[in-house]
Amino acid sequence: MRGQINDKAHLELILKSIDNVFEFTVKHETYEQFEADKICCHAVTYNIQCIGESVYKMSQEFKEAHPDTEWHLISGMRHVLVHDYYQVSFKFIWNVIKHDLNPLREQIEKYLTNM
């Protein structure tokens, strides 16, 4: 049985997953380029799932102490990606990449700096 990891480790995993997404999509300047690369689409989706899983497993105390981050939306997205994957469009994923991951990365870096 695997042991639980602490909140700091989850934050580090989130950063790694965000970095993976940016690395995978660096050559995709448009949604059309991203959508045409199915391997990239699925790799990015997996890493966004990993972000949600890390958030889901973080302590409630940590999340309550840091209400600026919309933890419930992030873990809720993970549930949709895993359980309702057939309803998810890559356009939605592209919008997350372009609008949500940089602000999340900044928040996570701030949390890690203050730990």
N, C-alpha and C positions, 0 to 999 in steps of 0.2 A: 504494500500500500504506500502511496506517495504521501509525503508530509506536506503540510500547508506552507505556503510561502508568505512572507510579510508584505505589508502595503508598499514599502519601498521597492521590493523586488517586482511587484505588480506594476508600479509606475515605470520602472526601468524596462519592463517588457512592453509596455504601451509605447514608450519612446522608440524602442527597436522596431516595433510593428509600423509606426508612423514613418520611420526612416526607410523601412523596406518599401512602403507604398511610394514614397517620393523617388526612391532609386528605381523602382520598376517602371514608373511613369515619366521619368525625366525626358524621354524622347517623344512623348505624346503631347503635342501642343494643343490638339483639339479633341473633342469628344469622339469624332469620327475615327481618328487615329487610334484612340484608346479602344473603342468598340471593335475595331478590326483586328485587334491583337487579343484573341480569346484566352491565350495562356496568361497574359498580363491581367486581363479582367478577373480571371479566377484566382490568381495569386493575390491580387489586391483585395478581393472580396474575403479571402481567407484571412489576410492580415487585419482587416477591419473586424472580422469575427473574433480574432485573438484580442484585439483592443477591448471589445465588449465583454469577452470572457474574463479578462483581467479585472475590469471594472466590477463585474458581477461578483467576483471572488474577494474583492477588497472589503475591509471591515466597514461596517455601518458607521462606526465612530469616526473613521477617517473621512468618509463621504459627508457626514453631517458637519464635520469641522471645516469642510471646504465646499460650501454651497454655491460658489461661483461657477463650478463645473456642473453641467447637466448630466449627472451620473445616470439617472433613470432613463434618459433618452439614449445614452450610449449602450447601456445593457439591454434596453428594449430593442435597439437595432440589432444587437447580436441575436436575440431571440427570433426576430423576423428573418435574418439571414440564414439561420440554422433550421428553423422549423417551417417557415413560409417562403423558402428560397425561390419557389416558382413564381412568386409575385414580385420579386425584386428586379428592377431594371438596372442595367449598367449606367443609364443616364443618372439615376439616383446616386449610384456609387461615385460617378464622376463629380457630381455636385458636392458630395461629402469631401472628396479629395480637394477640390478647388476652394471650398468655403469653410470647412469645419476643422480640418486636420492641423493647419498652422496655428489657429488660436488654441486648440487643445494642446498642441505641443508646447506652446508658451506657458500654459497653465501648469502642465506636468513638470516642466523644467523648474518653474518657480517653487512648486511643492517639494521637489527633490532638493533644491538649494536650501530650503528651510528645515530640512530633516536633520 
